[in-house]
Amino acid sequence: MHHLVITASASSSSGDASSSSSSSSSISVALAVLASNDHRPSFLPSDRYAFSVPRGVRRKALIGRVEAEDGDGGRNGVVR
C-alpha cells in the first residue's frame, strides 16, 4: 500500500508583505497495488511532486502528471 498526501495551497498578496494571506487543504490518498509480483512500483523521478495551478484554470484541466515504473515483466509490469 502506498500512502500519498496531496496538498493544495493558494496565496494572495496586494503587494504589501504585511497584507498577504494564504490557505491550504490536504487529503491523504491510499494507493493499493492489486497485482502480486516481485517488484514494487517506484515513482519517477522521485517521491515528491509539485504542480502550480494558474488562477482561472478550467475545470478538469490536467495540472500535472505522475509517472511510475515497475520492474516486473508482462502484465504485472504495466503501470497506468
VENLINUR-V625385 format. One record per backbone hydrogen bond with DSSP energy under -1.0 kcal/mol. CO is the residue of the C=O (numbers start at 1). NH is the residue of the N-H. Records with the same first field share a line. If there is no record, write none. Layout:
BEGIN
CO->NH ; NH
END
This chain:
BEGIN
2->31
4->29
6->27
8->25
10->23
12->21
16->19
21->12
23->10
25->8
27->6
29->4
31->2
42->69
54->57
58->61
67->44
69->42
74->77
75->78
END
